[in-house]
Every structure is written in structure tokens, then in C-alpha cells.
Amino acid sequence: MPHSICDSIHSIQDELAPYNARLVAVSKTKPSSLLMEAYDCGQRIFGENRVQELVEKAQTLPKDIEWHFIGHLQRNKVKYIAPFVDLIHAVDSWKLLQEIDKRAGANDRIIKVLLQFKIAQEDSKYGMADEEMYRFLEQENWQELSHVQICGVMGMATFTDNQDQVQSEFEKLHGHYQRLKSNHFAENEDFKEISMGMSGDYQLALKTGSTMVRIGSSIFGARY
Ligand SMILES: *Cc1c(COP(=O)(O)O)cnc(C)c1O
């Protein structure tokens, strides 16, 4: 018998507790009935990576759900999620950040965001290269955007069985977080999140300082 959704959430929550980390239940491709199972056992943060799917689920599911957008976000789609999205994990350009600010303002809201670093070796992973991120923080007037709140960093490790490699990529992200914190966000109490760790690597991520894990298949089963 596979574990129930509720059992899986409880056992993951037990693992997160000593680290004070939060669980984003990644529900992409899964039907709303399964999200409701998770909701009914107390889960309130859900992560999706397709705009249309997120909009449809948010329309029908309970209003106290905190919706996180975890995937690559196209600028022309920000407007669809701006009325309700709580946290956008993967901001990978200055132009995207400006667009989020503009659309949040139009909705009279503040949207929380994380800056995505490219930490994996694979080319397929989005995110800003180190130099690009540091150039952006030094040169653009992001401090003047009043409808976004930059809350930390996010990254995805290489999909590999090599634990040493995954660990060193998580350490790299943790190092970037600390450097950004001391160089740009020392006075900013909102800047405190490191979003890293998925079903296959979240235990390692927790040991390396993750504050937010994004877990899908270990809760809802494999995606096909
Ligand atoms: C799908 C996805 C996850 C969750 O992956 P699992 O391996 O199913 O836990 C986490 N983060 C991002 C950005 C994703 O797209």
C-alpha cells in the first residue's frame, strides 16, 4: 500500500520541524481532489508551475490557500496570477521583476518573490548566473519597486544520484544567500528564505540550510 497523502505530509512535516522549514506541496498536474486531501490534513501552501492550471485551481479551491508559483514565468503571463499569487519562486530577470511589480501595483498588492540562481550544471535549468545576479543587484534600482518584496533565493540542483554534487550546489546557493544578505539585505528582515530541495534531495537541502522545500511526487505520487 502506498502512503496516503495525509501520512506523507505528516511525516515530511516531522522531518521539517527541527529545521523550522516550510513545506510547499507541489501539486502540478494533480487533480483538485488530491489537493483537497492535502488541504483537509492541514496543508495550506501549494506550488504550481503552469499559469493556466494555477488560475483554474485557485478559482475553485479554498481561499485561504497560499499559492506559490515555482516554475519559469513568462512576463506576458504575470497579469493572470498577480491578483492572488503569494510567492513567486523563480525570478530570473530584472524585466520579470519589473513586470511583477507593475502587475502587483495594478492589483494594489505586494507580491513576494525569490531570486533564482542557476546552480545546476545542466543547461535546462533556469536562473541567473552569479555574475548576472550581482550585476543586477548593483546596477538596477530594484529598491524602488514598492509592490514586490524580495524574500530570499531559490535554486534547483542537478538531477543526479551524485550526492556530493547536489550538496555542493546547495552549499553554493547558501553562500549566495549569505552574500546577498550581507551586501544588500542586511537591514531587511523579509530577506530570510532559501527555497531548495525536492522529493529526491530535500533531506540534504535541509542540512544545508533550506527554509522552504518544494515537494511533489513524495506526497502526491509520480507524475505521468
Ligand atoms: C516539479 C517541481 C518540484 C517538485 O518535484 P518532485 O521531485 O516531484 O518533488 C520542485 N520544484 C520545482 C521548481 C518543480 O518544477
The ligand as an SDF file (V2000), in Angstrom:
LIG
                    3D

 15 15  0  0  0  0  0  0  0  0999 V2000
    8.0700   19.7540  -10.0180 C   0  0  0  0  0  0  0  0  0  0  0  0
    8.9220   20.6550   -9.2040 C   0  0  0  0  0  0  0  0  0  0  0  0
    9.2480   20.3310   -7.8730 C   0  0  0  0  0  0  0  0  0  0  0  0
    8.8050   19.0580   -7.1760 C   0  0  0  0  0  0  0  0  0  0  0  0
    9.4090   17.9320   -7.7310 O   0  0  0  0  0  0  0  0  0  0  0  0
    9.2800   16.4760   -7.0380 P   0  0  0  0  0  0  0  0  0  0  0  0
   10.5010   15.7710   -7.4810 O   0  0  0  0  0  0  0  0  0  0  0  0
    8.0270   15.8730   -7.5650 O   0  0  0  0  0  0  0  0  0  0  0  0
    9.2320   16.6710   -5.5750 O   0  0  0  0  0  0  0  0  0  0  0  0
   10.0010   21.2390   -7.1530 C   0  0  0  0  0  0  0  0  0  0  0  0
   10.4370   22.3960   -7.7030 N   0  0  0  0  0  0  0  0  0  0  0  0
   10.1460   22.7430   -8.9650 C   0  0  0  0  0  0  0  0  0  0  0  0
   10.6480   24.0370   -9.4910 C   0  0  0  0  0  0  0  0  0  0  0  0
    9.3910   21.8820   -9.7540 C   0  0  0  0  0  0  0  0  0  0  0  0
    9.1110   22.2380  -11.0300 O   0  0  0  0  0  0  0  0  0  0  0  0
  1  2  1  0
  2  3  1  0
  2 14  2  0
  3  4  1  0
  3 10  2  0
  4  5  1  0
  5  6  1  0
  6  7  2  0
  6  8  1  0
  6  9  1  0
 10 11  1  0
 11 12  2  0
 12 13  1  0
 12 14  1  0
 14 15  1  0
M  END
$$$$
